Amino acid sequence: MLVEARDFVQRRKIWRNFPDEDTHCIHFKSIEHKDCPLIKNKVRANTIISGYFIRTESTNPMVCHLSVIAQTDVAGKIPTWIVNKISQSAPNEWIRNLHIGCKMIKQRNKIKK
């Protein structure tokens, strides 16, 4: 293998309507947790700061402005060409995952009503 497997242990916080009514912030940060010890044969990556800032621009039609920040130490040794290749596509995957998560929350909220 060229790259060892990685894992993350993160605390994630969501601030709704912060700093104002039309914005939401989602923040990720690595933490240590007693229930998540290091795993043999995996490198523990460190999320220094990561997150999304989402501002609603319009509700009809729904239009949002999304800003993404990410600073992560992936730790260990990874060939530069792999880092460059992944860093180009990773933000698109994050956005897809955020979209999936939003759909799941929307569906869960419909079921609760």
N, CA, C and O atoms as CSV, one atom per row, in Angstrom:
chain,resi,resn,atom,element,x,y,z
A,1,MET,N,N,0.833,-1.187,0.000
A,1,MET,CA,C,0.000,0.000,0.000
A,1,MET,C,C,0.876,1.249,0.000
A,1,MET,O,O,1.906,1.288,0.673
A,2,LEU,N,N,0.475,2.248,-0.739
A,2,LEU,CA,C,1.186,3.521,-0.745
A,2,LEU,C,C,0.823,4.390,0.462
A,2,LEU,O,O,1.634,5.189,0.929
A,3,VAL,N,N,-0.406,4.223,0.958
A,3,VAL,CA,C,-0.896,5.082,2.033
A,3,VAL,C,C,-1.551,4.225,3.109
A,3,VAL,O,O,-2.365,3.348,2.817
A,4,GLU,N,N,-1.177,4.499,4.375
A,4,GLU,CA,C,-1.820,3.790,5.483
A,4,GLU,C,C,-3.225,4.342,5.700
A,4,GLU,O,O,-3.511,5.494,5.376
A,5,ALA,N,N,-4.088,3.507,6.250
A,5,ALA,CA,C,-5.457,3.940,6.554
A,5,ALA,C,C,-5.424,5.033,7.626
A,5,ALA,O,O,-4.542,5.047,8.485
A,6,ARG,N,N,-6.383,5.934,7.565
A,6,ARG,CA,C,-6.492,7.034,8.513
A,6,ARG,C,C,-7.798,6.923,9.274
A,6,ARG,O,O,-8.766,6.334,8.794
A,7,ASP,N,N,-7.811,7.497,10.467
A,7,ASP,CA,C,-9.070,7.694,11.169
A,7,ASP,C,C,-9.055,9.071,11.811
A,7,ASP,O,O,-8.004,9.688,11.982
A,8,PHE,N,N,-10.245,9.535,12.160
A,8,PHE,CA,C,-10.440,10.837,12.781
A,8,PHE,C,C,-11.329,10.661,13.998
A,8,PHE,O,O,-12.222,9.813,13.991
A,9,VAL,N,N,-11.104,11.436,15.030
A,9,VAL,CA,C,-12.042,11.556,16.137
A,9,VAL,C,C,-12.316,13.056,16.245
A,9,VAL,O,O,-11.428,13.848,16.560
A,10,GLN,N,N,-13.566,13.420,15.975
A,10,GLN,CA,C,-13.901,14.840,15.904
A,10,GLN,C,C,-15.107,15.173,16.776
A,10,GLN,O,O,-16.007,14.359,16.984
A,11,ARG,N,N,-15.082,16.398,17.270
A,11,ARG,CA,C,-16.276,16.979,17.877
A,11,ARG,C,C,-16.865,17.871,16.795
A,11,ARG,O,O,-16.157,18.632,16.137
A,12,ARG,N,N,-18.153,17.760,16.632
A,12,ARG,CA,C,-18.832,18.575,15.627
A,12,ARG,C,C,-19.907,19.399,16.323
A,12,ARG,O,O,-20.695,18.877,17.112
A,13,LYS,N,N,-19.927,20.675,16.023
A,13,LYS,CA,C,-20.930,21.569,16.592
A,13,LYS,C,C,-21.671,22.253,15.460
A,13,LYS,O,O,-21.095,22.589,14.426
A,14,ILE,N,N,-22.960,22.451,15.682
A,14,ILE,CA,C,-23.779,23.181,14.723
A,14,ILE,C,C,-24.400,24.358,15.455
A,14,ILE,O,O,-25.038,24.196,16.496
A,15,TRP,N,N,-24.205,25.541,14.896
A,15,TRP,CA,C,-24.861,26.734,15.419
A,15,TRP,C,C,-25.902,27.151,14.399
A,15,TRP,O,O,-25.565,27.568,13.291
A,16,ARG,N,N,-27.166,27.037,14.773
A,16,ARG,CA,C,-28.249,27.465,13.887
A,16,ARG,C,C,-28.534,28.943,14.157
A,16,ARG,O,O,-28.470,29.405,15.296
A,17,ASN,N,N,-28.846,29.661,13.103
A,17,ASN,CA,C,-29.167,31.082,13.215
A,17,ASN,C,C,-28.054,31.861,13.925
A,17,ASN,O,O,-28.319,32.710,14.776
A,18,PHE,N,N,-26.826,31.560,13.566
A,18,PHE,CA,C,-25.670,32.237,14.153
A,18,PHE,C,C,-24.694,32.614,13.055
A,18,PHE,O,O,-24.393,31.754,12.228
A,19,PRO,N,N,-24.196,33.784,12.985
A,19,PRO,CA,C,-24.369,34.894,13.929
A,19,PRO,C,C,-25.659,35.679,13.729
A,19,PRO,O,O,-25.955,36.585,14.508
A,20,ASP,N,N,-26.433,35.345,12.692
A,20,ASP,CA,C,-27.726,36.006,12.533
A,20,ASP,C,C,-28.732,34.979,12.025
A,20,ASP,O,O,-28.401,33.808,11.839
A,21,GLU,N,N,-29.943,35.425,11.808
A,21,GLU,CA,C,-31.049,34.537,11.473
A,21,GLU,C,C,-30.864,33.754,10.170
A,21,GLU,O,O,-31.436,32.676,10.006
A,22,ASP,N,N,-30.075,34.288,9.259
A,22,ASP,CA,C,-29.940,33.671,7.936
A,22,ASP,C,C,-28.683,32.822,7.768
A,22,ASP,O,O,-28.354,32.430,6.648
A,23,THR,N,N,-27.981,32.532,8.850
A,23,THR,CA,C,-26.729,31.778,8.726
A,23,THR,C,C,-26.660,30.626,9.716
A,23,THR,O,O,-27.253,30.651,10.795
A,24,HIS,N,N,-25.917,29.625,9.301
A,24,HIS,CA,C,-25.621,28.475,10.153
A,24,HIS,C,C,-24.127,28.192,10.046
A,24,HIS,O,O,-23.531,28.350,8.981
A,25,CYS,N,N,-23.534,27.776,11.144
A,25,CYS,CA,C,-22.122,27.399,11.161
A,25,CYS,C,C,-22.019,25.954,11.628
A,25,CYS,O,O,-22.693,25.544,12.573
A,26,ILE,N,N,-21.180,25.200,10.965
A,26,ILE,CA,C,-20.875,23.829,11.371
A,26,ILE,C,C,-19.366,23.780,11.563
A,26,ILE,O,O,-18.609,24.150,10.666
A,27,HIS,N,N,-18.931,23.322,12.734
A,27,HIS,CA,C,-17.517,23.364,13.108
A,27,HIS,C,C,-17.040,21.955,13.490
A,27,HIS,O,O,-17.724,21.243,14.226
A,28,PHE,N,N,-15.872,21.562,12.989
A,28,PHE,CA,C,-15.259,20.269,13.288
A,28,PHE,C,C,-13.893,20.525,13.920
A,28,PHE,O,O,-13.174,21.436,13.510
A,29,LYS,N,N,-13.546,19.730,14.904
A,29,LYS,CA,C,-12.241,19.849,15.551
A,29,LYS,C,C,-11.873,18.485,16.126
A,29,LYS,O,O,-12.717,17.807,16.711
A,30,SER,N,N,-10.614,18.085,15.960
A,30,SER,CA,C,-10.182,16.819,16.541
A,30,SER,C,C,-10.168,16.910,18.061
A,30,SER,O,O,-9.846,17.946,18.642
A,31,ILE,N,N,-10.524,15.802,18.678
A,31,ILE,CA,C,-10.474,15.690,20.132
A,31,ILE,C,C,-9.932,14.312,20.500
A,31,ILE,O,O,-9.874,13.408,19.667
A,32,GLU,N,N,-9.545,14.173,21.738
A,32,GLU,CA,C,-9.240,12.846,22.282
A,32,GLU,C,C,-10.462,12.405,23.063
A,32,GLU,O,O,-11.116,13.217,23.719
A,33,HIS,N,N,-10.770,11.113,22.993
A,33,HIS,CA,C,-11.937,10.589,23.701
A,33,HIS,C,C,-11.616,9.188,24.203
A,33,HIS,O,O,-11.056,8.364,23.479
A,34,LYS,N,N,-11.977,8.938,25.442
A,34,LYS,CA,C,-11.644,7.651,26.065
A,34,LYS,C,C,-12.268,6.456,25.334
A,34,LYS,O,O,-11.731,5.350,25.393
A,35,ASP,N,N,-13.379,6.666,24.658
A,35,ASP,CA,C,-14.035,5.579,23.930
A,35,ASP,C,C,-13.493,5.388,22.515
A,35,ASP,O,O,-13.976,4.535,21.770
A,36,CYS,N,N,-12.500,6.177,22.152
A,36,CYS,CA,C,-11.926,6.109,20.798
A,36,CYS,C,C,-10.405,6.036,20.866
A,36,CYS,O,O,-9.720,6.985,20.485
A,37,PRO,N,N,-9.879,4.921,21.345
A,37,PRO,CA,C,-8.417,4.801,21.416
A,37,PRO,C,C,-7.815,4.673,20.019
A,37,PRO,O,O,-8.522,4.416,19.044
A,38,LEU,N,N,-6.513,4.853,19.942
A,38,LEU,CA,C,-5.820,4.652,18.671
A,38,LEU,C,C,-6.073,3.236,18.180
A,38,LEU,O,O,-6.168,2.303,18.977
A,39,ILE,N,N,-6.179,3.082,16.886
A,39,ILE,CA,C,-6.450,1.782,16.273
A,39,ILE,C,C,-5.169,1.285,15.624
A,39,ILE,O,O,-4.512,2.014,14.881
A,40,LYS,N,N,-4.821,0.037,15.912
A,40,LYS,CA,C,-3.627,-0.560,15.326
A,40,LYS,C,C,-3.717,-0.503,13.797
A,40,LYS,O,O,-4.778,-0.739,13.220
A,41,ASN,N,N,-2.612,-0.193,13.163
A,41,ASN,CA,C,-2.489,-0.116,11.699
A,41,ASN,C,C,-3.248,1.064,11.078
A,41,ASN,O,O,-3.472,1.078,9.868
A,42,LYS,N,N,-3.645,2.051,11.890
A,42,LYS,CA,C,-4.256,3.269,11.351
A,42,LYS,C,C,-3.505,4.472,11.895
A,42,LYS,O,O,-3.009,4.460,13.022
A,43,VAL,N,N,-3.434,5.494,11.085
A,43,VAL,CA,C,-2.820,6.746,11.488
A,43,VAL,C,C,-3.944,7.688,11.901
A,43,VAL,O,O,-4.912,7.865,11.162
A,44,ARG,N,N,-3.818,8.291,13.074
A,44,ARG,CA,C,-4.835,9.233,13.555
A,44,ARG,C,C,-4.549,10.616,12.974
A,44,ARG,O,O,-3.553,11.251,13.322
A,45,ALA,N,N,-5.421,11.070,12.096
A,45,ALA,CA,C,-5.296,12.402,11.514
A,45,ALA,C,C,-5.790,13.440,12.513
A,45,ALA,O,O,-6.510,13.104,13.454
A,46,ASN,N,N,-5.412,14.685,12.315
A,46,ASN,CA,C,-5.763,15.754,13.240
A,46,ASN,C,C,-6.454,16.888,12.484
A,46,ASN,O,O,-5.840,17.565,11.659
A,47,THR,N,N,-7.725,17.081,12.776
A,47,THR,CA,C,-8.455,18.206,12.214
A,47,THR,C,C,-8.173,19.408,13.099
A,47,THR,O,O,-8.643,19.475,14.235
A,48,ILE,N,N,-7.416,20.344,12.584
A,48,ILE,CA,C,-7.074,21.542,13.342
A,48,ILE,C,C,-8.298,22.448,13.408
A,48,ILE,O,O,-8.711,22.865,14.491
A,49,ILE,N,N,-8.862,22.743,12.279
A,49,ILE,CA,C,-10.143,23.444,12.190
A,49,ILE,C,C,-10.758,23.095,10.845
A,49,ILE,O,O,-10.069,23.004,9.829
A,50,SER,N,N,-12.052,22.904,10.865
A,50,SER,CA,C,-12.761,22.594,9.638
A,50,SER,C,C,-14.208,22.997,9.828
A,50,SER,O,O,-14.730,22.947,10.941
A,51,GLY,N,N,-14.850,23.390,8.763
A,51,GLY,CA,C,-16.257,23.714,8.923
A,51,GLY,C,C,-16.881,24.364,7.717
A,51,GLY,O,O,-16.254,24.572,6.678
A,52,TYR,N,N,-18.159,24.677,7.907
A,52,TYR,CA,C,-18.972,25.299,6.874
A,52,TYR,C,C,-19.641,26.541,7.450
A,52,TYR,O,O,-20.023,26.570,8.620
A,53,PHE,N,N,-19.773,27.549,6.626
A,53,PHE,CA,C,-20.556,28.735,6.946
A,53,PHE,C,C,-21.603,28.828,5.855
A,53,PHE,O,O,-21.269,28.987,4.681
A,54,ILE,N,N,-22.866,28.729,6.234
A,54,ILE,CA,C,-23.959,28.667,5.264
A,54,ILE,C,C,-24.874,29.874,5.474
A,54,ILE,O,O,-25.429,30.064,6.556
A,55,ARG,N,N,-25.023,30.677,4.439
A,55,ARG,CA,C,-25.891,31.852,4.514
A,55,ARG,C,C,-27.010,31.698,3.490
A,55,ARG,O,O,-26.754,31.481,2.306
A,56,THR,N,N,-28.249,31.813,3.955
A,56,THR,CA,C,-29.398,31.776,3.055
A,56,THR,C,C,-29.503,33.115,2.347
A,56,THR,O,O,-29.614,34.161,2.985
A,57,GLU,N,N,-29.466,33.072,1.032
A,57,GLU,CA,C,-29.574,34.294,0.229
A,57,GLU,C,C,-31.018,34.542,-0.201
A,57,GLU,O,O,-31.451,35.688,-0.321
A,58,SER,N,N,-31.759,33.453,-0.434
A,58,SER,CA,C,-33.137,33.556,-0.900
A,58,SER,C,C,-33.871,32.282,-0.496
A,58,SER,O,O,-33.279,31.203,-0.465
A,59,THR,N,N,-35.155,32.408,-0.189
A,59,THR,CA,C,-35.932,31.211,0.152
A,59,THR,C,C,-36.885,30.782,-0.960
A,59,THR,O,O,-37.437,29.683,-0.907
A,60,ASN,N,N,-37.085,31.632,-1.963
A,60,ASN,CA,C,-37.958,31.272,-3.067
A,60,ASN,C,C,-37.415,31.861,-4.366
A,60,ASN,O,O,-37.746,32.994,-4.713
A,61,PRO,N,N,-36.590,31.113,-5.083
A,61,PRO,CA,C,-36.139,29.751,-4.807
A,61,PRO,C,C,-35.057,29.744,-3.723
A,61,PRO,O,O,-34.435,30.768,-3.442
A,62,MET,N,N,-34.847,28.581,-3.126
A,62,MET,CA,C,-33.845,28.441,-2.071
A,62,MET,C,C,-32.457,28.563,-2.680
A,62,MET,O,O,-32.068,27.774,-3.541
A,63,VAL,N,N,-31.723,29.556,-2.224
A,63,VAL,CA,C,-30.353,29.788,-2.675
A,63,VAL,C,C,-29.511,30.054,-1.438
A,63,VAL,O,O,-29.852,30.897,-0.608
A,64,CYS,N,N,-28.406,29.322,-1.326
A,64,CYS,CA,C,-27.498,29.496,-0.195
A,64,CYS,C,C,-26.086,29.750,-0.699
A,64,CYS,O,O,-25.697,29.294,-1.774
A,65,HIS,N,N,-25.346,30.472,0.089
A,65,HIS,CA,C,-23.923,30.694,-0.152
A,65,HIS,C,C,-23.186,29.820,0.854
A,65,HIS,O,O,-23.470,29.873,2.051
A,66,LEU,N,N,-22.251,29.026,0.380
A,66,LEU,CA,C,-21.521,28.097,1.235
A,66,LEU,C,C,-20.040,28.421,1.210
A,66,LEU,O,O,-19.425,28.503,0.146
A,67,SER,N,N,-19.470,28.606,2.400
A,67,SER,CA,C,-18.020,28.778,2.537
A,67,SER,C,C,-17.483,27.591,3.314
A,67,SER,O,O,-18.092,27.149,4.289
A,68,VAL,N,N,-16.348,27.077,2.882
A,68,VAL,CA,C,-15.739,25.911,3.509
A,68,VAL,C,C,-14.327,26.273,3.945
A,68,VAL,O,O,-13.584,26.933,3.218
A,69,ILE,N,N,-13.970,25.825,5.154
A,69,ILE,CA,C,-12.605,25.981,5.638
A,69,ILE,C,C,-12.140,24.611,6.121
A,69,ILE,O,O,-12.905,23.864,6.731
A,70,ALA,N,N,-10.884,24.291,5.843
A,70,ALA,CA,C,-10.351,23.005,6.302
A,70,ALA,C,C,-8.849,23.112,6.482
A,70,ALA,O,O,-8.120,23.501,5.569
A,71,GLN,N,N,-8.402,22.760,7.676
A,71,GLN,CA,C,-6.975,22.640,7.944
A,71,GLN,C,C,-6.791,21.344,8.713
A,71,GLN,O,O,-7.183,21.234,9.875
A,72,THR,N,N,-6.195,20.374,8.055
A,72,THR,CA,C,-6.045,19.045,8.626
A,72,THR,C,C,-4.619,18.562,8.456
A,72,THR,O,O,-4.017,18.705,7.392
A,73,ASP,N,N,-4.096,17.994,9.517
A,73,ASP,CA,C,-2.811,17.305,9.442
A,73,ASP,C,C,-3.136,15.831,9.264
A,73,ASP,O,O,-3.579,15.171,10.204
A,74,VAL,N,N,-2.918,15.314,8.062
A,74,VAL,CA,C,-3.256,13.918,7.797
A,74,VAL,C,C,-2.263,12.956,8.442
A,74,VAL,O,O,-2.504,11.750,8.483
A,75,ALA,N,N,-1.154,13.481,8.941
A,75,ALA,CA,C,-0.143,12.714,9.680
A,75,ALA,C,C,0.469,11.617,8.804
A,75,ALA,O,O,-0.046,11.302,7.732
A,76,GLY,N,N,1.549,11.058,9.269
A,76,GLY,CA,C,2.215,9.996,8.533
A,76,GLY,C,C,2.813,10.490,7.223
A,76,GLY,O,O,2.936,11.691,6.984
A,77,LYS,N,N,3.176,9.536,6.393
A,77,LYS,CA,C,3.800,9.855,5.110
A,77,LYS,C,C,2.854,9.511,3.969
A,77,LYS,O,O,2.357,8.389,3.863
A,78,ILE,N,N,2.619,10.502,3.122
A,78,ILE,CA,C,1.788,10.310,1.936
A,78,ILE,C,C,2.531,10.945,0.770
A,78,ILE,O,O,2.953,12.097,0.871
A,79,PRO,N,N,2.702,10.221,-0.335
A,79,PRO,CA,C,3.366,10.820,-1.493
A,79,PRO,C,C,2.673,12.105,-1.938
A,79,PRO,O,O,1.445,12.185,-1.943
A,80,THR,N,N,3.458,13.097,-2.308
A,80,THR,CA,C,2.939,14.416,-2.694
A,80,THR,C,C,1.902,14.324,-3.804
A,80,THR,O,O,0.895,15.031,-3.764
A,81,TRP,N,N,2.129,13.470,-4.788
A,81,TRP,CA,C,1.190,13.386,-5.905
A,81,TRP,C,C,-0.181,12.903,-5.444
A,81,TRP,O,O,-1.198,13.287,-6.020
A,82,ILE,N,N,-0.218,12.060,-4.407
A,82,ILE,CA,C,-1.507,11.594,-3.878
A,82,ILE,C,C,-2.196,12.729,-3.120
A,82,ILE,O,O,-3.400,12.935,-3.271
A,83,VAL,N,N,-1.444,13.458,-2.314
A,83,VAL,CA,C,-2.006,14.607,-1.591
A,83,VAL,C,C,-2.607,15.593,-2.576
A,83,VAL,O,O,-3.728,16.063,-2.376
A,84,ASN,N,N,-1.875,15.913,-3.638
A,84,ASN,CA,C,-2.363,16.864,-4.632
A,84,ASN,C,C,-3.632,16.373,-5.317
A,84,ASN,O,O,-4.563,17.147,-5.538
A,85,LYS,N,N,-3.667,15.103,-5.649
A,85,LYS,CA,C,-4.837,14.535,-6.329
A,85,LYS,C,C,-6.067,14.555,-5.416
A,85,LYS,O,O,-7.148,14.962,-5.840
A,86,ILE,N,N,-5.905,14.123,-4.189
A,86,ILE,CA,C,-7.032,14.061,-3.258
A,86,ILE,C,C,-7.503,15.460,-2.872
A,86,ILE,O,O,-8.705,15.694,-2.744
A,87,SER,N,N,-6.577,16.383,-2.688
A,87,SER,CA,C,-6.967,17.728,-2.256
A,87,SER,C,C,-7.821,18.438,-3.305
A,87,SER,O,O,-8.558,19.367,-2.974
A,88,GLN,N,N,-7.731,18.017,-4.546
A,88,GLN,CA,C,-8.551,18.610,-5.598
A,88,GLN,C,C,-9.991,18.111,-5.549
A,88,GLN,O,O,-10.916,18.859,-5.862
A,89,SER,N,N,-10.186,16.855,-5.160
A,89,SER,CA,C,-11.530,16.273,-5.194
A,89,SER,C,C,-12.207,16.225,-3.828
A,89,SER,O,O,-13.430,16.099,-3.769
A,90,ALA,N,N,-11.472,16.320,-2.745
A,90,ALA,CA,C,-12.051,16.185,-1.408
A,90,ALA,C,C,-13.162,17.195,-1.121
A,90,ALA,O,O,-14.204,16.793,-0.603
A,91,PRO,N,N,-12.997,18.490,-1.430
A,91,PRO,CA,C,-14.096,19.428,-1.132
A,91,PRO,C,C,-15.418,19.059,-1.812
A,91,PRO,O,O,-16.484,19.248,-1.225
A,92,ASN,N,N,-15.361,18.545,-3.019
A,92,ASN,CA,C,-16.602,18.117,-3.688
A,92,ASN,C,C,-17.275,16.991,-2.917
A,92,ASN,O,O,-18.501,16.958,-2.808
A,93,GLU,N,N,-16.491,16.078,-2.389
A,93,GLU,CA,C,-17.052,14.980,-1.597
A,93,GLU,C,C,-17.656,15.517,-0.303
A,93,GLU,O,O,-18.719,15.060,0.118
A,94,TRP,N,N,-16.996,16.478,0.328
A,94,TRP,CA,C,-17.542,17.076,1.559
A,94,TRP,C,C,-18.896,17.702,1.289
A,94,TRP,O,O,-19.825,17.552,2.082
A,95,ILE,N,N,-19.009,18.405,0.169
A,95,ILE,CA,C,-20.271,19.066,-0.172
A,95,ILE,C,C,-21.355,18.028,-0.436
A,95,ILE,O,O,-22.490,18.197,0.011
A,96,ARG,N,N,-21.026,16.962,-1.150
A,96,ARG,CA,C,-22.001,15.883,-1.382
A,96,ARG,C,C,-22.467,15.297,-0.055
A,96,ARG,O,O,-23.662,15.074,0.136
A,97,ASN,N,N,-21.528,15.043,0.870
A,97,ASN,CA,C,-21.895,14.491,2.176
A,97,ASN,C,C,-22.753,15.459,2.982
A,97,ASN,O,O,-23.692,15.038,3.658
A,98,LEU,N,N,-22.440,16.750,2.916
A,98,LEU,CA,C,-23.255,17.756,3.597
A,98,LEU,C,C,-24.674,17.744,3.025
A,98,LEU,O,O,-25.646,17.803,3.778
A,99,HIS,N,N,-24.792,17.670,1.723
A,99,HIS,CA,C,-26.105,17.637,1.072
A,99,HIS,C,C,-26.897,16.407,1.508
A,99,HIS,O,O,-28.086,16.508,1.809
A,100,ILE,N,N,-26.248,15.261,1.541
A,100,ILE,CA,C,-26.906,14.025,1.996
A,100,ILE,C,C,-27.368,14.182,3.444
A,100,ILE,O,O,-28.491,13.808,3.781
A,101,GLY,N,N,-26.507,14.732,4.297
A,101,GLY,CA,C,-26.864,14.938,5.701
A,101,GLY,C,C,-28.061,15.870,5.855
A,101,GLY,O,O,-28.937,15.622,6.683
A,102,CYS,N,N,-28.103,16.937,5.066
A,102,CYS,CA,C,-29.240,17.867,5.115
A,102,CYS,C,C,-30.529,17.172,4.703
A,102,CYS,O,O,-31.574,17.386,5.317
A,103,LYS,N,N,-30.463,16.350,3.677
A,103,LYS,CA,C,-31.646,15.597,3.243
A,103,LYS,C,C,-32.124,14.648,4.346
A,103,LYS,O,O,-33.326,14.503,4.571
A,104,MET,N,N,-31.170,14.002,5.031
A,104,MET,CA,C,-31.532,13.084,6.111
A,104,MET,C,C,-32.227,13.841,7.252
A,104,MET,O,O,-33.225,13.370,7.797
A,105,ILE,N,N,-31.700,15.002,7.604
A,105,ILE,CA,C,-32.312,15.800,8.670
A,105,ILE,C,C,-33.701,16.263,8.254
A,105,ILE,O,O,-34.636,16.217,9.053
A,106,LYS,N,N,-33.840,16.704,7.020
A,106,LYS,CA,C,-35.145,17.144,6.520
A,106,LYS,C,C,-36.152,15.997,6.584
A,106,LYS,O,O,-37.289,16.192,7.015
A,107,GLN,N,N,-35.742,14.810,6.161
A,107,GLN,CA,C,-36.624,13.638,6.192
A,107,GLN,C,C,-36.986,13.279,7.625
A,107,GLN,O,O,-38.147,12.985,7.909
A,108,ARG,N,N,-36.018,13.296,8.531
A,108,ARG,CA,C,-36.269,12.975,9.940
A,108,ARG,C,C,-37.249,13.975,10.542
A,108,ARG,O,O,-38.115,13.583,11.324
A,109,ASN,N,N,-37.136,15.250,10.200
A,109,ASN,CA,C,-38.043,16.275,10.712
A,109,ASN,C,C,-39.462,16.077,10.184
A,109,ASN,O,O,-40.429,16.342,10.899
A,110,LYS,N,N,-39.597,15.613,8.937
A,110,LYS,CA,C,-40.930,15.333,8.382
A,110,LYS,C,C,-41.599,14.186,9.136
A,110,LYS,O,O,-42.801,14.223,9.397
A,111,ILE,N,N,-40.814,13.171,9.481
A,111,ILE,CA,C,-41.356,12.006,10.196
A,111,ILE,C,C,-41.829,12.402,11.595
A,111,ILE,O,O,-42.856,11.904,12.058
A,112,LYS,N,N,-41.101,13.285,12.271
A,112,LYS,CA,C,-41.457,13.707,13.639
A,112,LYS,C,C,-42.751,14.498,13.682
A,112,LYS,O,O,-43.429,14.510,14.709
A,113,LYS,N,N,-43.112,15.166,12.575
A,113,LYS,CA,C,-44.316,16.025,12.586
A,113,LYS,C,C,-45.589,15.224,12.555
A,113,LYS,O,O,-46.679,15.796,12.560
